[in-house]
């Protein structure tokens, strides 16, 4: 989610006819501008940006592509983008020729923030950017055309974490749907479909969700085999999104950097941008804290095991008073708003480390089994901060006054107070994380404990 997607996504019921098949569209593509300069045989990095602006955030997609142009490609780092836009949706803009459809660009350096000057490589027509196969086709194409030692893949759009929101008049789909919402087709890429992208197109060194709520255990677990480093936000990502200029400048200064160093660059540059006085003022006015983290995909199985070591012990102790306080005090993320969730207790995404720490803080240590549960929780939280999370940046306070310094880099589904913030399909049990960690069992247990 960027801005307030809830009303625009759930109320959009009129969709266009099915989009062109991805592969046939690629075959029909034609370059209409001068070709890019001669390419080096093998760059250090290729940055591949899948920018779905076929929604109510079209102007920001165009703005961010122009921001990529402030740095541009060079003989060490290539930047390629597949960007979509449409006509007639909320926030539609006539900027940059008012074209519609999906195009591919080789991003070059340019100082004009109002116009895309990069060479247009292909006009693909109007394929469905909510189809994981389209994202995979772009990734495969970019890797073949711009070979590099390391690859960074970015999906840019609205995000809903693991959720599959219900859309009016449509039946449940096979896979959870959480990112890259194509408002023209009504489709969007699913949480489990994220893994399919990389099984189809190959693993990347670093993956970034430039979308809200995506740095969740449930989502990262689906991505774990597709990317060495996973970057994303637990909370809403404010606009102007990430610090593309700062990140790319850092990468260009050290193009030999590996995936973990690049992930740290992304988080550090984000923190620098949102720590500026004007950005802090923006966060304060909106009542948001903000956060970004880089984590190790290979450590997600270890996280699932550490969770399985902890929550059964916590359930066996039965310290419901401590868990109730942890549910009440945990930093939750803005699925709702001040109208639908005034005290932010219905929202059901929360920081995992913060929740476990609060449960320990309020624990009755005299209860049978409490020592074992506390030790398992401590091991879990140490694993999160010392092994799973590479870098974490947490800035500001939310609208309820909770300080984001307590947010440590990974969210998880933590049931809140009963309330209907959004209607969604009950597909949690399909997630690989749910199957491997058993977390849904603990979710159901927490459901029976009132926040107090």
C-alpha angles and dihedrals in degrees: 000000000000115000111345105326094164099088097034095048099043096042096048104101105147110084132176126247117286114293126246117279109267098233096044089049090054091052090052094049119120130194110229102181136058114295120257121262120277111291127233113241095247128006126200094239139013113198112203117192120193100196113188105191094157090116143056092304098062094124091056093051090055091045092051093049087054088051090055086054092060086075104020131177128310139172092286103038125035122195120198127174138195106200130181132194137166144196132249100023126119112289091016111171132201091210123133097017098317092253121165132211133044128313138178122222137186100220115231131178115276135156098209107103093187100056136048105233098171119116112273107230100181143359104212099188111233111319121170109268089190089068115095089212090063090053090048091049091053092048093049092047094049093049092049096045098039107032116192142165090247135025132210118193121192128189109201120195145070117328135197103184110235094336126123101204118210113244120204114267096004131113125229113280126222098255134041112265119214117138144034099037112199103201091191095060098024091231131123138182116266130230092242090040089062089071091050090060091064096039087056100039104025137260120298130209095233134016125193128193107206088190137091126276097001099125093087130131088238093056099037090053090061089049098044096100094042102056136032091210125029120198125190148119130266090204137045111299108231122218129280078054117207130354097260094165094052094043095049092046089053092048092048091052089055109020091164088066115125127231096273092051090047090051089052090050089054093051095042093050090048091053091048092052097046092045091063112110094245092051093047088053090051091052092047093050092050095045093236135133113204135215143178130180142179117216138180113255092204091061096060094090088053089053091053090053094047089052091051088051092053116035098053088055090048090051092048091053089052096206094163093164091061093045091048090055091046090052090049098046104035116114104257126194128239105266087138132029138232091281100049098031108021097173094032094240099121095058108104104201113090140162109271098210092048092051094050091046092051092048088054093045092055097037123128098232092195094068117105111265094013094119093054092047092048092050092050091049091050091051090049094052093044089053090052096051101035105033113016103040117062096182134352132190121191121176136181134347132287125240092271092056097255111149115234091215083090091062109097107182114281132068128201137185107275113173114239133193112313113271140125108252094151135355111238140165115266094240101133094112090062092064116104088225091057091049096047100038101034088220091147089070090059091043090058090048091051090048088068093054117083119225105247 
